[in-house]
Amino acid sequence: MSGTAPWWRSAVIYQVYIRSFADGNGDGIGDIAGIRSRLPYLESLGVDALWINPWYKSPMADHGYDVADYRAIDPLFGSVAEAEQLIEEAHRHGIRIIPDMVPNHTSDQHAWFLAALAAGPGSPERERYVFRPGRGPDGALPPNDWVSSFGGPAWTRLPDGEWYLHLFAPQQPDLNWQHPEVRAEFESILRFWFARGVDGFRIDVAHGLIKHPELPDLPPRPAGVGRRRHHLDHPHWDRDEVHDIYRAWRKVADEFPGDRCFVAEAWADTPERLAAYVRADGLHTAFNFDFLMASWDPKDLRTVIDDSLAMLGAVGAPATWVLSNHDVMRHASRYGRRAARRWVANERYEPEGPLDLELGVRRARAAALLMLALPGGAYIYQGEELGLPEVEDLPEAVLQDPVWERSGHTDRGRDGCRVPIPWSGRTAPYGFSPKGASAAPWLPQPADWAARTVEAQTGDQSSVLELYRAALRRRREHPALGDGTLTWLDTPAGVLALRRDPGFVCVVNLSTEPYPLPDHTAILLSSEPVEDGRLRPDQAVWLAV
């Protein structure tokens, strides 16, 4: 990898879902102290940066994505002083820090929203949010037919008769990003944290923020439209005007030294629309959800890779690759179905068929080598390096995701991928909390996770953890890996083989038959042991050529 290119073009970024990473004070909830205690582990894993889910002061209606104060750390997690310590210590370990930023909405306990409620209809305070009179007799109907991403209507009526917009939970009122005070406030917030040493921000719902000024009803989605090939003119998602905001944010980041960067969580209908977020004067990188949503199918994966590299390369931006995060079923469980189908954006992923976890982990190991061989950067969601599956049998009584309640108990939500990760020991809490802690983890851990702990896998060369450590070490060392280009090699259907220069080939066998390895000088790494010079089904290998 080039030593002159900005770090974010080839970075491997580890996602810390802070509630579930490590509990430093024994209350059953992960915190900044827990992250600090695990920095040596993260350094040994070989990651370049941490993306940390929201740590700001919050009533926790959506586990921190409802922010009451963007310049304060929630007491559950620590303090601003502890955050500053974490940033300093992480930098000493060679790890950068990228907190979440949540600009689409605030908490209903934010000072601005409380002031808007107190001031009443027509007040300047309400102009910072999206307040409207209702439709129908006495304004008893919502202003339009928009729906919440968490289920139910996207509007809540106040006693004074006005309605306010919330594209997520009612406790998350949407800001009015046409208002200059909103724009100025968030630029100030960015500077507050950049001045404290953060290296960038991941932007939640980056495709939101701007709403059509007339707030029209949702248009019907055309029937028969092919996947990722049609842009729908949506009244509140991915509107062109949102890029004006990010051009201003880019100027703020450029005020500070050290290649500060932004990462967009942007859902877009086409690769071209996604590329618009990462033009030279906009954000630096964006999540590649197409790769995450792809099925375990060679044609689907190659199409996603080619489309992503072409569209992002056209604007000079690097691709990023991700297999799991805090909002989707863990990929070991997605891949653990015989027909691991493609996931459709904005639809809940419902697995088909029984789980074969052995198959899922085998495919997940191969997928990790494919992802880390691709040009650009990559994201690792905490616990994927341990081969953790989705916890699909959490009792209904412990479910905490607001999706569960908002859906009328029809959608179990995202708690299954947010279960606290296991560090050591034979029984829960598996070292997640300090010894002697009286509080249980905020979500219960499975009874069969003892073999999946960091402690159990460390030193076991057959483990998922040691595979990730070896892959990240070789990725950092090999001059072909990281940012750059790839060339596909000719292979039979069911096999993907890509070349990175100088001297590197990755082969993934997604067929049902063994595949003989191409000519090579050495096997650098394989997802499973290679026997008789043939790659078995659902296996990947890195070759020196």
Stockholm file with secondary structure:
# STOCKHOLM 1.0

chainA/1-545         MSGTAPWWRSAVIYQVYIRSFADGNGDGIGDIAGIRSRLPYLESLGVDALWINPWYKSPMADHGYDVADYRAIDPLFGSVAEAEQLIEEAHRHGIRIIPDMVPNHTSDQHAWFLAALAAGPGSPERERYVFRPGRGPDGALPPNDWVSSFGGPAWTRLPDGEWYLHLFAPQQPDLNWQHPEVRAEFESILRFWFARGVDGFRIDVAHGLIKHPELPDLPPRPAGVGRRRHHLDHPHWDRDEVHDIYRAWRKVADEFPGDRCFVAEAWADTPERLAAYVRADGLHTAFNFDFLMASWDPKDLRTVIDDSLAMLGAVGAPATWVLSNHDVMRHASRYGRRAARRWVANERYEPEGPLDLELGVRRARAAALLMLALPGGAYIYQGEELGLPEVEDLPEAVLQDPVWERSGHTDRGRDGCRVPIPWSGRTAPYGFSPKGASAAPWLPQPADWAARTVEAQTGDQSSVLELYRAALRRRREHPALGDGTLTWLDTPAGVLALRRDPGFVCVVNLSTEPYPLPDHTAILLSSEPVEDGRLRPDQAVWLAV
#=GR chainA/1-545 SS CCSSSCGGGTCEEEEECGGGTCCSSSSSSCCHHHHHHTHHHHHHHTCSEEEECCCEECCCTTTTSSCSEEEEECTTTCCHHHHHHHHHHHHHTTCEEEEEECCSBCCTTSHHHHHHHHHCTTCGGGGGBCEECCBSGGGCBCSSCCBCTTSSBSEEECTTSCEEECSSCTTSCBBCTTSHHHHHHHHHHHHHHHTTTCCEEEETTTTCSCCCTTCCCCCCCCTTCCTTCCCCCCSSSSCTTHHHHHHHHHHHHHTSSSCCEEEECCCCSSHHHHHGGGSTTSCSEECCHHHHHCCSCHHHHHHHHHHHHHHHHHTTCCCEEESCCTTSCCHHHHTTSTTCCCCCTTSCCCCCSCCCHHHHHHHHHHHHHHHHHSSSEEEEETTGGGTCCCCTTCCGGGCCCHHHHHTTSSCCTTGGGCSCCCCSSSSTTTTSSCTTCCSCCSSCCCTTCGGGSHHHHTTCTTSHHHHHHHHHHHHHHCTTSSSSCCEECCCCTTEEEEEETTTEEEEEECSSSCEECCSCSEEEEESSCCBTTEECTTEEEEEEC
#=GC SS_cons         CCSSSCGGGTCEEEEECGGGTCCSSSSSSCCHHHHHHTHHHHHHHTCSEEEECCCEECCCTTTTSSCSEEEEECTTTCCHHHHHHHHHHHHHTTCEEEEEECCSBCCTTSHHHHHHHHHCTTCGGGGGBCEECCBSGGGCBCSSCCBCTTSSBSEEECTTSCEEECSSCTTSCBBCTTSHHHHHHHHHHHHHHHTTTCCEEEETTTTCSCCCTTCCCCCCCCTTCCTTCCCCCCSSSSCTTHHHHHHHHHHHHHTSSSCCEEEECCCCSSHHHHHGGGSTTSCSEECCHHHHHCCSCHHHHHHHHHHHHHHHHHTTCCCEEESCCTTSCCHHHHTTSTTCCCCCTTSCCCCCSCCCHHHHHHHHHHHHHHHHHSSSEEEEETTGGGTCCCCTTCCGGGCCCHHHHHTTSSCCTTGGGCSCCCCSSSSTTTTSSCTTCCSCCSSCCCTTCGGGSHHHHTTCTTSHHHHHHHHHHHHHHCTTSSSSCCEECCCCTTEEEEEETTTEEEEEECSSSCEECCSCSEEEEESSCCBTTEECTTEEEEEEC
//
